[in-house]
Every structure is written in structure tokens, then in C-alpha cells.
Amino acid sequence: MTTVSAEKYHGTENDFLVVDADAPVADRAAFAAIHCNRETGVGGERTGADGVLFLSLDPGASPVRVTMTLVQPDGSVAEMCGNGARVAAVWAARETGAREVIIETPAGDRHAVVQSEGVTVEMGRPAFDPADVPLARDAGGPLIDTPVEGLTVTAVNTGVPHAVAFVEDVDAVDLETVAPPVRHAELFPDGTNVTLAARAELDDDATEGAPGAPAAFRQRTYERGVEGETLACGTGAVAVVAAAKRTGRLDTEGPVRVSPPGGDLVIVVPDDGPATLTGPVDREFDVDLEVPE
């Protein structure tokens, strides 16, 4: 059987297999389904992965450009992935020595800067307009703090759609039970990620990763395409801060710490300009993977 070379990376425990886009993988959906499986997939500290990043590098461009296609475990292609974009930037930096990278995604180009303290990616402007989320309705304006299938959610697109629900304690919610009805609700014709958020306290240790951060949130996300909870979601972290500002729960243009189970992310959502996501990336190992016939 044919094999291809791959690398395993993670950004705050949101883990991905990285494969050269020119590798002979004819059926990318089948490849992702096999090797991302959490019970039987690729090994390492955690079995499986949250997706496969097929990356194509243009080292002669200025800045260096990398085309990112994320194939998720269910075979679908995600338009954007914040943690995946950070991985793509680090991969391109390792290949070229560049520290500034343009990442081409189905959601548009994203500028990234790779530094020793982490990777910062421009995430575009969060969109609340029903046509941009998208929502299956022509009128009524944005969906803000509105009950949908048992959760009170705010709908925002941060490269992919998110339904953000603010709760008292993210750990007290059975996410695997409450999220699927919202994820598949008729209101979301393309489906949606479901993100829980709760205000968190900032202490001295917590502010090390987000100096000057005026606020913090805890986050959990049920990801469309993974069809389960991931340990981090970068677009979800941006969605939390954008939704908090839109609903009056937050009033700042400065950095905000958002903490999914996998670690801390630093988010900036300015009033007029693209949001940014900053966080770490770790490379785990190289591996040869079989290509399904």
C-alpha cells in the first residue's frame, strides 16, 4: 500500500496531521476519516487528530505564502481554522526560515507572524449579518442572545459560523448533549459550531500570556466536522470575544485571554479592523501514513 509522509502538530491541544498538498492522496476524506479516528487513528500522546492540513508552499512569494486546506474527520472541508492557521504558519516558517506568512484559506488570505512567544494570525472581521453567518432567514437582523434548541446563543462568523452561549460555568454543561440540536438547527443552513463561554478571573499567573488583559473567558467548543468537542478552537475563541462585545458583556479593544481546555489564547477584536489570535504551536513527530485505495 502507498504511504505518505506526515507530521503531527497541535495548537493548544487542537491537533492536526500536516501533509504536503502534492502527496498522492486521491481520497482526502477517506484519508482523514481513517487517520483522525480517536480510537484507531494515528498514535502519539493522543490517538487520532482533529483534522488533516493539506499544505502547499510558495517560498518565492513575498511574504511567503502557504495554501491551507483543512479536511475534517467527517470528510468536510472547513473554510477557516485559527489553530490550524497557526500550525500552517509554523510549518511554512520551518521550511523557509520566514517569520511572516500569508495563509490562503477558503475564507480568504490570513496574515501570520511567527515569534518565539507564539504565533499571531489575523482572523478577519467577525460578521453578525444573517447573510454572512449564514442564517436561514431574510429579515430580523442578527441573532443576538436568542433561544435556539435550548441554548441562548449569539450567531457570528469568524471564518466559520459559531453559535456562542454565555453560561455561568462551562464545565457544568453537558456539551455533547446540548450542542448537536443547535449545530443541526434549521436556522443554520450550513450548520454551526457551538461554543460555550463563561467569564473567568484573571490572576497574576494568568496574565503572563496576555499582558494587560482586562478580562478572561473560559471556552468549550463542539466543532462542526469533528462532531464532538475539541480541546481548543481558535475561531471559537475569537467568536467568544466578538459576541461578548456585541452583547455588552465586554467593553475593550485590548487583549482578552480565552481559555479552552487545551490552554490559553490571546484575542484582540478591535472596533474597526480584523481580529487577531495569538497562541503557541507544538510539533510532535513525523510519521508515514497509509493511503487508502
Secondary structure, 3 states (H helix, E strand, C coil): CCEEEEEEEEECCEEEEEEECCCCCCCHHHHHHHHHCCCCCCCCCCCCCCCEEEEEEECCCCCEEEEEEEECCCCCEECCCHHHHHHHHHHHHHHHCCCEEEEEECCEEEEEEEECCEEEEEEECCECCCCCCCCCCCCCCCCCCEEECCEEEEEEECCCEEEEEECCCHHHCCHHHHHHHHHCCCCCCCCCEEEEEEEECCCCCHHHHCCCCCCEEEEEEEECCCCEEECCCHHHHHHHHHHHHHCCCCCCCCCEEEECCCCCEEEECCCCCCEEEEECCEEEEEEEEECCC
